Structure formats: structure tokens, C-alpha cells
Amino acid sequence: MSLDDELRAQLRHTLDSTPWTTIDGRKLERYDGKVRDCYIDRERGERIIVVTDRLSAFDAVVGTIPSKGQVLNQLATFWFEQTAHIAPNHMVRVPDPNVMIARECTPLPVELVMRAYITGVTSTSIWKAYEAGARTFCGHALPDGMKKNQKLPHAILTPSTKAAKGDHDVSVSRAELLAMGRIDPDMFDRAGELAAALFAEGQRQAATRGLILADTKYEMGIDKNGTLTVIDEIHTPDSSRYWYASDYEERLARGEEPRSLGKEYVRIWLANEAKWSGDGPPPVMPDEIRLEAARRYIANYETVTGQTFVPDVRDPIPRIASALEAA
């Protein structure tokens, strides 16, 4: 069976949610994010993260993509290993293609968004602000005369508030964030330095694979020893915008969107074709959109890692339950 056939067969059997209230006889605290179902073991100081196939765009869950959870989890594993020399991360072990067991950390109340290009389709994106006439974004001055998808003079940190589930994140400057009293200035600056170093390494490695890492989002937390730690995911197609480098300049000159890998394809379809940008219920994604998104996620994995992606097509719920019992 070809990869496309396997993906098509998964369309009706994606991992949309997990059913457990206990795992291996232990009753754990449960928290469901937009993409991840988390089970917190306070006694062991660990968090079991099950990465589902749900796709979030415009701060809402818009459907599922075949094999997406496996791609995200395996890419996060790859990047955590690749960047461990730069920043500590929460990964402990990976007992299943969709599962990561991590050290429990107290999250910082801010998302650290690094941007190297002026782009985006959401209402809070740097491009939408620039298009509307803004020449300052999150405290950073922007030059006149820029066009969409152009490279910024240098990479910038544009923090974002972490909205409650169902609400929208808000981009803010360092000064605005500190005025809210959400985070200590020293802690924010330390996190910002780590984000900049991680982004530079991500860009460097992406360039060796013929890709541009245009922007990305990091989440960080404090572990039980007080160590600033990278949590959630890193440099995946959900948290990052990847473009092919080979024809970027040509497409920019023609005013065309860069060829992208991952979630940006769905964002553009939602905004341009479905005319939806987060208000009201999301449209139903056609199967061909879901399949093309899956191909792009897998292409991201294979291009970044240099490894062939092998989807695990077993029924995910009993497979994951068995792996967690063994772990």
C-alpha cells in the first residue's frame, strides 16, 4: 500500500481524542489542549503528553489530519535532541509514536514568538499589522516599503499572551507584557535569549536541508529545580513556518506565496478559500485538503530529519494504552 493510500485509509480513523480517566490504574489530572491531551502525575513529577491528530488554526480546532500527531511528536523528539546543548527541555522518554513523557514544569505565562520574515494571515500577524499601516510591532520599528513575506532586517522576538482556551492570543511588546505584571523582567529576558539561540540553530539546520525557518513559537517553564526549560514542542510544522528556499526569491518577486510545509497551507485555505479567520464555527475541511496537509507535514519531517516517515496505522487507542502500561 502506498503512503497516499495509507493516509486516505486513516481519514476516518484519525486520533481525535483520548478516553482515559486513569492510566495503569493511576488516577491522573487531565488537561486537554488544542492538540495535546495531557495526563499529569504529580507523584512522579511527570506529564504524559498524547499528541492527537487535531489541527488548530486561528486559535480554534478545525479538524484532524492523518498521521499529524505522529509527525509532531517525532519531530519534537528530533529537535529536542538536536538542541539539548542550547537549552534544557522537558522530554524524558517516548514510549509510542504519539506519546511523550515529560518532566512536569510550571509554564511561563507567555509564548515566545521569533520572527525573521514579515508574513502571516491571521488578524494578529505582523503582516496584517504592517498592511494596516503600523510601523512598530511588539516594540520593534519596521522599515517602510516592505512587502509580504520579505525578510526582516534581523530576527525579532514578539511575545504573545497565552489566551484561555477558546480566546485569541495577543501580540504584545516587552514593555506591555511587563506592565501586565505577568512575568519577572529577568526571567523574560533569560527566556528571550534562549528563544533567540534556539531560533538561530533552527534556521541554521533548516538551511542545510534547503528550507527557510521563517518564524516559530516557543513555550518555556520552570522545573522543580528552578531550571528554565523548553516545554510543549519545538520547530514542528504546528509551531513554525517553513518555506522551501530554492524558489523563495522568484516567488517573492512575482508576489506569490512561498511554497510551505505544514499548517500554513491550511491557514491560507481557511482564510482565502473558506473565508474564515476564527469567528464562528470552523468550516469542514474537504478530504483533499486534509490529505494535502498530511503530505506537507510528512514532507517537513522527511526533509528536516533526512529519514523516511513510516506511519503507524494500528488502532491508536489500544496501541497507546499498551505502550503506557509498558512504560
DAJO-V687005 format. One line per field, one symbol per residue. phi: phi as a letter, one per 30 degrees, with the letter a starting at -180 (. if undefined). Layout:
BEGIN
phi=???
END
This chain:
BEGIN
phi=.dedddddddecbdddaccdcbbhicdcdbbcddbcccbccdddibbcccddcdccbhibdckbbeidddedddddeeddddcddcbdbddcabdaecbbcbddbcdddaccccbcbcajbddcddddddddjdbbbhicdcddidbeidddeadbcbdbdcddejccdbdbdeddddddidadedddddddddddddddddddddddcibccdaabccbbcddciddbdbibahcddcbccbdddbeddddddicdddcbjdeededdddccdhbbjciddddddedddddddedddddedddcicddcdccdedddddedddddd
END
